[in-house]
Amino acid sequence: MADRLSPNARNLRKEMTKEERRLWYDFLKGLPVNVHRQKVIGPYIVDFYIASTKTVIELDGSQHYEGSGPEKDAQRDAYLRDHGLQVLRYSNLDVIRHFDAVCQDILNKTEL
């Protein structure tokens, strides 16, 4: 499965959204732990993954709130939680409007 998703994950790393770039360059990249971008975990590619705290960070654009988006996210989150991972979700709007609060929430919930 990972072999099939790896090329897509590499492409997603090159084509990050502006919100992903902001969170990565202005916060996650500077953390004292390894943070992986567009990491393949099982049948999914997660936006960010902190292995040392088993934390997945997902940034959600509008497609996550429309149609089957919420149901797909719920299935994805259940899979990740069943594999012992904590899932933190933030909307792109939160990253834009409340960047410092998003960063602080990540610190609080990962206990870095």
Secondary structure as UniProt FT lines:
FT   HELIX           2..14
FT   HELIX           18..26
FT   HELIX           28..30
FT   STRAND          36..41
FT   TURN            42..43
FT   STRAND          44..50
FT   HELIX           51..53
FT   STRAND          55..60
FT   HELIX           62..65
FT   TURN            67..68
FT   HELIX           69..82
FT   TURN            83..84
FT   STRAND          86..91
FT   HELIX           92..97
FT   HELIX           99..110
//
